[in-house]
Amino acid sequence: MNALTLPDIASQNTRQVVPLEWVGMCGIALPIVIDGQQLTAKVDAGVSLDDAQARGIHMSRLFLALEVIESQGLNPLLLKKVLQRFLDSHDDLSICAYLSIHTHLLLKRPALVSPLSGWKSYPVTIDASLKNGMFHVELKVEVEYSSTCPCSAALARQLIQQQFVNDFANKPLQHAEVLTWLGSSQGIVATPHSQRSTATLQIRLDTELGYLPISSLIDEAESALATAVQTAVKRADEQAFALANGQNLMFCEDAARRLNVALKVAQGVKGFSLKVVHAESLHSHDAVAESRWNWRAQ
Ligand SMILES: Nc1nc2c(ncn2[C@@H]2O[C@H](COP(=O)(O)OP(=O)(O)OP(=O)(O)O)[C@@H](O)[C@H]2O)c(=O)[nH]1
């Protein structure tokens, strides 16, 4: 048997005449390049099957169209090119093409004070679609940070004030005695609760960009929150982190608003939907806030 005689089931007609919204492959392993960094990715590639009579799409054509991604830095224009290839290779079958790229971006982060640094891994998904000629690119990235409850902080301060009254009422204040009291857990009797928190940012990007602004958007988000989780930590770094938390007390609403304000003015952002989750240590459920701007689910 030679290639000419191989049966081609996909090109047959189907008995059940139904168009399909998405057909393709999920979890294709692919090396990609973002910001000059070679990363491993899992890719979902698909098209709509609008010819209701056609039995199947041509999976191999989508798979081969992905090859161009491994040698070039990812950017919206390249993604559009790949999606156009999906459609060109399914001329008579499909009018919509989809690509989702799942990866982890590694960024080296300096410590707050000490001359140390370490790597942080950020889960990233890039979703691109070409539907009836309309091209969209969305970036989804998760940023972890610490949030200290402002209410808990105020309640703790009140307990400390009360303890101060108990310990120093009707007594002449001695500087040294107060200083020792401030440095003791008998004086500072209460501490507020904090939690490791996650911001999930879904961002619709400017489709004309010649680059993917992932690391700059992460930087903007972390600087808006001011309490990003750390990598290498010595005591001096931990103390600086305690100060950053104390100066940036945050309900989930505060965190969502900070991110909203920062992303609205960030370069390349056309709209967003963001969600912050504070994994509360006060109770076993989470505090959650969402915010959207120029957003319509694609
Ligand atoms: N459409 C479709 N193809 C599948 C599926 N599972 C496996 N395949 C296989 O994917 C392979 C590649 O399909 P095509 O791209 O149509 O391969 P081809 O006919 O050699 O390539 P062309 O000549 O370009 O059409 C075929 O061997 C299919 O059997 C499925 O669920 N749907």
Ligand as a Chemical Component Dictionary entry (heavy atoms), coordinates in Angstrom:
data_LIG
# 
_chem_comp.id                   LIG 
_chem_comp.type                 NON-POLYMER 
_chem_comp.pdbx_formal_charge   0 
_chem_comp.three_letter_code    LIG 
# 
loop_
_chem_comp_atom.comp_id 
_chem_comp_atom.atom_id 
_chem_comp_atom.alt_atom_id 
_chem_comp_atom.type_symbol 
_chem_comp_atom.charge 
_chem_comp_atom.model_Cartn_x 
_chem_comp_atom.model_Cartn_y 
_chem_comp_atom.model_Cartn_z 
_chem_comp_atom.pdbx_ordinal 
LIG N1  N1  N 0 -10.244 14.864 12.357 1  
LIG C1  C1  C 0 -9.745  14.005 13.274 2  
LIG N2  N2  N 0 -8.534  13.408 13.036 3  
LIG C2  C2  C 0 -8.044  12.569 13.970 4  
LIG C3  C3  C 0 -8.752  12.325 15.190 5  
LIG N3  N3  N 0 -8.007  11.478 15.924 6  
LIG C4  C4  C 0 -6.908  11.201 15.233 7  
LIG N4  N4  N 0 -6.907  11.831 14.024 8  
LIG C5  C5  C 0 -5.889  11.641 13.007 9  
LIG O1  O1  O 0 -5.159  12.793 12.666 10 
LIG C6  C6  C 0 -4.405  12.428 11.521 11 
LIG C7  C7  C 0 -4.106  13.662 10.702 12 
LIG O2  O2  O 0 -5.248  14.037 9.967  13 
LIG P1  P1  P 0 -5.098  14.933 8.653  14 
LIG O3  O3  O 0 -4.513  16.228 9.016  15 
LIG O4  O4  O 0 -6.437  14.975 7.968  16 
LIG O5  O5  O 0 -4.003  14.073 7.865  17 
LIG P2  P2  P 0 -3.765  13.895 6.328  18 
LIG O6  O6  O 0 -5.061  13.536 5.668  19 
LIG O7  O7  O 0 -2.624  12.970 6.167  20 
LIG O8  O8  O 0 -3.329  15.349 5.934  21 
LIG P3  P3  P 0 -3.881  16.239 4.736  22 
LIG O9  O9  O 0 -3.506  15.559 3.474  23 
LIG O10 O10 O 0 -3.235  17.558 4.940  24 
LIG O11 O11 O 0 -5.384  16.312 4.900  25 
LIG C8  C8  C 0 -5.223  11.396 10.784 26 
LIG O12 O12 O 0 -4.481  10.183 10.718 27 
LIG C9  C9  C 0 -6.436  11.234 11.670 28 
LIG O13 O13 O 0 -6.949  9.915  11.745 29 
LIG C10 C10 C 0 -10.001 12.941 15.395 30 
LIG O14 O14 O 0 -10.684 12.773 16.423 31 
LIG N5  N5  N 0 -10.459 13.779 14.417 32 
# 
loop_
_chem_comp_bond.comp_id 
_chem_comp_bond.atom_id_1 
_chem_comp_bond.atom_id_2 
_chem_comp_bond.value_order 
_chem_comp_bond.pdbx_ordinal 
LIG N1  C1  SING 1  
LIG C1  N2  DOUB 2  
LIG C1  N5  SING 3  
LIG N2  C2  SING 4  
LIG C2  C3  DOUB 5  
LIG C2  N4  SING 6  
LIG C3  N3  SING 7  
LIG C3  C10 SING 8  
LIG N3  C4  DOUB 9  
LIG C4  N4  SING 10 
LIG N4  C5  SING 11 
LIG C5  O1  SING 12 
LIG C5  C9  SING 13 
LIG O1  C6  SING 14 
LIG C6  C7  SING 15 
LIG C6  C8  SING 16 
LIG C7  O2  SING 17 
LIG O2  P1  SING 18 
LIG P1  O3  DOUB 19 
LIG P1  O4  SING 20 
LIG P1  O5  SING 21 
LIG O5  P2  SING 22 
LIG P2  O6  DOUB 23 
LIG P2  O7  SING 24 
LIG P2  O8  SING 25 
LIG O8  P3  SING 26 
LIG P3  O9  DOUB 27 
LIG P3  O10 SING 28 
LIG P3  O11 SING 29 
LIG C8  O12 SING 30 
LIG C8  C9  SING 31 
LIG C9  O13 SING 32 
LIG C10 O14 DOUB 33 
LIG C10 N5  SING 34 
# 
